[in-house]
Amino acid sequence: MKDFSLKGKTIFITGSTRGLGWAMAQACTTAGANVILHGRSERSLRARVDELKSKGGNADYLAFDVRDREKVESAIATIEEKHGAIWGLINNAGLLNHGFVTDQTAEDYEGILDVHLVSPFILTREAAKRMMNNEGPDRGRILNIASIAVNNPRPGIGNYTTAKSAIIGFTRSMSADLGEYGIRCNAIAPGYFLTDINKERLNDQSFVDKINSRTPAKRWGEPEELGGPAVFLMSSASSYVNGQTLFVDGGMSHFS
């Protein structure tokens, strides 16, 4: 049976000081990975690294804005210089700028695509160059975070839905480009989770009830429930899984 351990593997997770990124970081650390956290606040990052280390984990961080092309371009090289070969990249950092289509501008769409697609492209390109040099037939993992919105959009989130749909297409294309080099590229499409970013929605009981009624599990997900799928897709256990999008949504995407 293939190994779910991530012992000794360096994994970089963007947007990982809170929410689903933090949940995946904790899970990967527990599985033995050397996790490189990312965010814009050094104070928050240091606190999270200390928290992981206090539990016996291996962690470090990089602080930068994913809209800063120069910092994005140099991130993977910086990690490699300090921590050696990179095994995994999780493109999780995101941005919300909701609005109805007639109220949005081209700049609104460009800003969302820059964070959700262009930055992951650059990081994937730089990580893949280095993963190709890893030893053995199984050389690395790239995981992109999509969204339930690609199958179940709602009014006012057109730019976000567009960007998340694009990242699924990107994932499939990268699986074709990188598959022969032993690099697997997959995506997770989360449903509705109880994260900080959803606090405003959680105050709207009618919206909460609507989501519960559309979800076979009849509840929202807990962030830690994304940890297991992330570890699987980062580990050797997923060595023949490539170009897939795993919906972690309590069944919503397949329920009408």
C-alpha positions in Angstrom: 0.0 0.0 0.0 1.2 3.5 -0.9 2.5 5.7 1.9 0.5 8.7 3.3 3.5 10.0 5.2 5.0 13.3 4.2 8.1 12.9 6.4 10.9 15.1 5.3 9.1 16.6 2.4 9.1 20.4 2.0 5.6 21.8 1.1 4.8 25.5 0.4 1.2 26.6 1.1 0.1 30.0 0.1 -2.5 31.8 2.2 -1.9 29.5 5.2 -2.2 31.5 8.4 -5.9 31.0 8.7 -8.9 29.1 7.3 -8.5 26.2 4.9 -4.8 27.0 4.3 -4.0 26.8 8.0 -6.0 23.6 8.3 -4.0 22.0 5.4 -0.8 23.3 6.9 -1.6 21.6 10.3 -2.5 18.3 8.5 0.7 18.3 6.4 2.8 19.1 9.4 1.2 16.2 11.4 2.0 13.9 8.5 5.7 14.9 8.8 6.2 17.6 6.2 8.4 20.6 6.6 5.7 23.2 5.9 6.5 26.7 4.6 3.7 29.0 5.6 2.7 32.1 3.6 0.8 35.3 4.3 1.3 39.1 4.3 1.7 39.5 8.1 5.0 38.5 9.6 3.5 38.7 13.0 0.8 36.2 12.2 3.2 34.0 10.4 5.7 33.8 13.3 2.8 33.0 15.7 1.6 30.2 13.4 5.1 28.8 13.0 5.6 28.8 16.8 2.3 27.0 17.2 3.4 24.2 14.8 6.8 23.9 16.4 5.3 23.7 19.9 3.6 20.6 18.7 6.8 19.0 17.3 6.3 20.1 13.7 8.8 21.5 11.3 7.8 24.9 9.8 9.0 28.2 8.4 7.4 31.1 6.6 7.6 33.5 3.7 5.8 36.9 3.9 4.7 38.6 0.7 1.7 39.7 -1.3 0.8 37.3 -4.1 0.1 40.4 -6.3 3.8 41.3 -6.1 5.2 39.5 -9.2 8.8 40.0 -8.2 8.3 38.3 -4.8 6.2 35.5 -6.4 8.9 34.9 -9.0 11.6 34.5 -6.3 9.6 32.5 -3.6 10.4 29.0 -4.7 14.1 29.7 -5.1 14.2 31.3 -1.7 12.6 28.1 -0.2 15.0 25.9 -2.0 18.1 27.8 -0.9 17.0 27.5 2.8 15.3 24.1 2.9 16.6 22.1 -0.1 14.4 20.4 -2.7 10.7 21.3 -2.8 8.2 18.4 -3.0 4.8 20.1 -2.8 3.1 23.4 -3.6 -0.5 24.2 -2.6 -1.9 27.3 -4.3 -4.5 28.4 -1.8 -4.2 32.2 -1.4 -7.3 33.9 -2.5 -9.2 37.2 -2.7 -12.8 38.2 -2.7 -14.3 41.1 -4.6 -17.9 40.1 -5.1 -20.3 42.2 -7.2 -23.1 41.9 -9.7 -21.9 41.7 -13.3 -23.2 45.1 -14.4 -21.4 46.8 -11.4 -18.0 45.2 -12.1 -15.1 46.5 -14.0 -12.4 44.9 -16.1 -10.0 45.8 -13.3 -12.2 43.8 -10.9 -11.8 40.7 -13.0 -8.1 41.3 -13.7 -7.4 41.6 -9.9 -9.1 38.4 -9.1 -7.4 36.5 -12.0 -4.0 37.8 -10.9 -4.4 36.3 -7.5 -6.2 33.1 -8.4 -4.6 32.2 -11.7 -1.5 34.2 -12.6 0.3 33.8 -9.2 -0.4 30.1 -9.1 0.9 29.8 -12.7 4.2 31.5 -11.7 4.6 29.5 -8.6 3.8 26.2 -10.4 6.3 27.1 -13.2 9.1 27.8 -10.7 8.3 24.8 -8.5 8.0 22.4 -11.4 11.5 23.4 -12.7 12.9 22.3 -9.4 10.7 19.2 -8.9 12.0 17.8 -12.1 15.4 17.5 -10.5 14.1 15.4 -7.6 15.2 11.8 -7.5 13.0 8.9 -8.4 9.9 8.5 -10.7 7.6 10.3 -8.2 9.0 13.8 -8.0 6.4 16.2 -6.6 2.9 17.5 -6.1 1.0 20.6 -7.0 -2.4 21.2 -5.5 -4.7 24.0 -6.6 -7.7 25.1 -4.6 -10.8 25.6 -6.7 -14.3 26.0 -5.3 -17.8 24.6 -5.3 -18.8 27.8 -7.2 -17.6 26.2 -10.4 -20.5 23.8 -10.3 -22.9 25.7 -8.0 -22.5 29.5 -8.7 -24.7 32.1 -7.1 -25.5 35.7 -8.1 -22.8 38.3 -7.6 -19.6 36.1 -7.6 -18.9 36.0 -11.4 -15.3 37.0 -11.2 -14.5 34.5 -8.4 -16.4 31.7 -10.2 -14.5 32.5 -13.5 -11.1 32.4 -11.7 -11.9 29.1 -10.0 -13.1 27.6 -13.2 -9.8 28.7 -14.8 -7.7 27.1 -12.1 -9.4 23.8 -12.9 -8.5 24.1 -16.5 -5.0 25.1 -15.5 -4.8 22.0 -13.3 -5.7 19.7 -16.1 -3.3 21.3 -18.5 -0.4 21.1 -15.9 -1.2 17.4 -15.4 -0.5 16.9 -19.1 2.6 19.0 -19.1 4.2 17.6 -16.0 2.9 14.1 -15.8 5.8 12.4 -17.6 8.2 14.0 -15.1 6.5 12.3 -12.1 4.8 15.5 -11.0 1.1 15.2 -10.2 -1.2 18.2 -10.4 -4.6 18.1 -8.9 -7.3 20.4 -7.4 -9.6 20.4 -4.5 -13.0 22.2 -4.8 -14.2 22.9 -1.3 -17.8 23.5 -0.5 -19.0 25.7 2.4 -16.7 25.6 5.4 -16.8 27.3 8.8 -13.9 29.7 8.2 -13.3 33.4 9.2 -14.0 34.4 5.6 -17.5 33.1 5.9 -18.3 34.9 9.2 -20.6 37.4 7.5 -22.5 34.7 5.7 -22.9 32.7 8.9 -24.8 35.7 10.4 -27.4 35.3 7.7 -29.5 32.4 9.0 -31.5 32.1 5.8 -28.3 31.7 3.8 -27.0 29.1 6.3 -30.3 27.2 6.1 -30.2 27.3 2.3 -26.7 25.8 2.1 -27.7 23.1 4.7 -30.7 22.2 2.6 -28.6 21.9 -0.6 -26.0 19.8 1.1 -26.7 16.0 1.7 -24.5 16.2 4.8 -26.9 18.9 6.1 -24.1 21.0 7.6 -21.1 23.1 6.7 -17.6 21.6 6.7 -15.1 22.0 9.5 -11.7 23.3 8.2 -9.8 20.3 9.5 -12.0 18.1 7.2 -9.9 19.4 4.3 -6.7 18.2 5.9 -7.0 14.5 5.0 -7.7 15.1 1.3 -4.8 17.5 1.1 -2.4 15.0 2.7 -3.6 12.3 0.3 -3.0 14.5 -2.7 0.4 15.5 -1.4 1.6 12.0 -0.6 2.8 8.9 -2.4 -0.7 7.5 -2.0 -1.8 9.7 -4.9 1.0 8.7 -7.3 -1.5 7.7 -10.1 -4.0 10.5 -9.4 -3.4 13.3 -11.9 -5.5 16.2 -13.4 -8.4 15.5 -11.0 -10.7 17.9 -9.1 -11.8 16.5 -5.8 -15.0 18.1 -4.5 -14.9 18.2 -0.7 -18.4 19.6 -0.2 -20.6 17.2 1.8 -22.2 16.1 -1.5 -23.5 19.5 -2.7 -22.0 19.3 -6.2 -24.0 16.1 -6.9 -27.2 17.0 -5.3 -30.1 19.1 -6.7 
